[in-house]
Amino acid sequence: MKQVEIYTTRFCGFCVAAKRLLAKKHVSYSEIDVGMQPKKRAEMMARANGGRSVPQIFIGGRHIGGCDELYELERSGRLNDLLAA
């Protein structure tokens, strides 16, 4: 399975929803809390082509967007393929 990284903040409902979907699919992920690590927000924005909102999700180093995009990948049946090693 490809590495999944998710940039979050502590009280973000969309972050919780994205992590819930990943957990439901038994996908492990690295979480970077940009609220607790402000320098990581600049890193996130650079990697996400200026994306400022959280979550910002990366699968195998590829930026897929936020919570809405993650759920759209799941609905369309493309998430499993994207996660496959």
C-alpha positions as a LaTeX table, in Angstrom:
\begin{tabular}{lrrr}
\hline
Residue & $x$ (\AA) & $y$ (\AA) & $z$ (\AA) \\
\hline
Met1 & 0.00 & 0.00 & 0.00 \\
Lys2 & 1.26 & 3.46 & $-0.83$ \\
Gln3 & 2.21 & 5.90 & 1.91 \\
Val4 & $-0.60$ & 8.25 & 2.91 \\
Glu5 & 0.09 & 11.63 & 4.52 \\
Ile6 & $-2.60$ & 13.94 & 5.84 \\
Tyr7 & $-2.08$ & 17.50 & 7.05 \\
Thr8 & $-4.64$ & 18.36 & 9.73 \\
Thr9 & $-5.55$ & 20.63 & 12.59 \\
Arg10 & $-6.90$ & 19.56 & 15.95 \\
Phe11 & $-10.55$ & 20.67 & 15.69 \\
Cys12 & $-11.25$ & 20.14 & 11.99 \\
Gly13 & $-14.40$ & 18.15 & 11.20 \\
Phe14 & $-13.27$ & 17.49 & 7.62 \\
Cys15 & $-9.98$ & 16.10 & 8.96 \\
Val16 & $-11.91$ & 13.77 & 11.26 \\
Ala17 & $-14.10$ & 12.60 & 8.35 \\
Ala18 & $-11.08$ & 11.94 & 6.11 \\
Lys19 & $-9.29$ & 10.00 & 8.85 \\
Arg20 & $-12.50$ & 8.05 & 9.55 \\
Leu21 & $-12.69$ & 6.90 & 5.91 \\
Leu22 & $-9.03$ & 5.88 & 5.91 \\
Ala23 & $-9.50$ & 3.96 & 9.18 \\
Lys24 & $-12.61$ & 2.24 & 7.80 \\
Lys25 & $-10.49$ & 1.05 & 4.89 \\
His26 & $-7.69$ & $-0.04$ & 7.28 \\
Val27 & $-5.28$ & 2.44 & 5.70 \\
Ser28 & $-2.45$ & 3.64 & 7.90 \\
Tyr29 & $-1.34$ & 7.23 & 7.47 \\
Ser30 & 1.09 & 9.81 & 8.74 \\
Glu31 & $-0.66$ & 12.80 & 10.30 \\
Ile32 & 0.98 & 16.22 & 10.37 \\
Asp33 & $-0.83$ & 18.66 & 12.67 \\
Val34 & $-0.14$ & 22.11 & 11.20 \\
Gly35 & $-1.83$ & 23.75 & 14.19 \\
Met36 & 0.79 & 22.30 & 16.52 \\
Gln37 & 3.64 & 22.66 & 14.02 \\
Pro38 & 3.19 & 26.02 & 12.26 \\
Lys39 & 6.30 & 25.58 & 10.10 \\
Lys40 & 4.64 & 22.52 & 8.58 \\
Arg41 & 1.80 & 24.72 & 7.21 \\
Ala42 & 4.26 & 26.36 & 4.79 \\
Glu43 & 5.46 & 22.90 & 3.76 \\
Met44 & 1.85 & 21.79 & 3.24 \\
Met45 & 1.03 & 24.84 & 1.13 \\
Ala46 & 4.09 & 24.33 & $-1.05$ \\
Arg47 & 3.28 & 20.66 & $-1.61$ \\
Ala48 & $-0.43$ & 21.38 & $-2.18$ \\
Asn49 & 0.17 & 24.10 & $-4.79$ \\
Gly50 & $-0.95$ & 26.83 & $-2.41$ \\
Gly51 & $-3.73$ & 24.87 & $-0.68$ \\
Arg52 & $-4.31$ & 26.51 & 2.70 \\
Ser53 & $-7.25$ & 24.55 & 4.09 \\
Val54 & $-7.03$ & 21.24 & 5.91 \\
Pro55 & $-7.00$ & 18.42 & 5.37 \\
Gln56 & $-4.52$ & 18.20 & 2.54 \\
Ile57 & $-4.01$ & 14.57 & 1.59 \\
Phe58 & $-1.16$ & 12.91 & $-0.28$ \\
Ile59 & $-1.08$ & 9.31 & $-1.49$ \\
Gly60 & 2.25 & 7.99 & $-2.65$ \\
Gly61 & 3.54 & 11.57 & $-2.66$ \\
Arg62 & 0.76 & 12.66 & $-5.03$ \\
His63 & $-1.54$ & 15.46 & $-3.85$ \\
Ile64 & $-5.15$ & 14.32 & $-4.10$ \\
Gly65 & $-6.78$ & 17.32 & $-2.38$ \\
Gly66 & $-8.94$ & 17.42 & 0.70 \\
Cys67 & $-11.77$ & 15.49 & 2.30 \\
Asp68 & $-14.23$ & 16.04 & $-0.56$ \\
Glu69 & $-11.74$ & 14.74 & $-3.11$ \\
Leu70 & $-10.93$ & 11.71 & $-0.94$ \\
Tyr71 & $-14.62$ & 10.79 & $-0.66$ \\
Glu72 & $-15.11$ & 11.34 & $-4.41$ \\
Leu73 & $-12.27$ & 8.92 & $-5.13$ \\
Glu74 & $-13.98$ & 6.39 & $-2.85$ \\
Arg75 & $-17.41$ & 6.90 & $-4.49$ \\
Ser76 & $-15.97$ & 6.52 & $-7.97$ \\
Gly77 & $-14.11$ & 3.33 & $-7.03$ \\
Arg78 & $-10.69$ & 4.84 & $-7.79$ \\
Leu79 & $-9.37$ & 5.10 & $-4.22$ \\
Asn80 & $-8.42$ & 1.43 & $-3.90$ \\
Asp81 & $-6.42$ & 1.56 & $-7.14$ \\
Leu82 & $-4.68$ & 4.73 & $-6.01$ \\
Leu83 & $-3.76$ & 3.15 & $-2.68$ \\
Ala84 & $-2.47$ & $-0.08$ & $-4.23$ \\
Ala85 & 1.29 & $-0.47$ & $-4.21$ \\
\hline
\end{tabular}
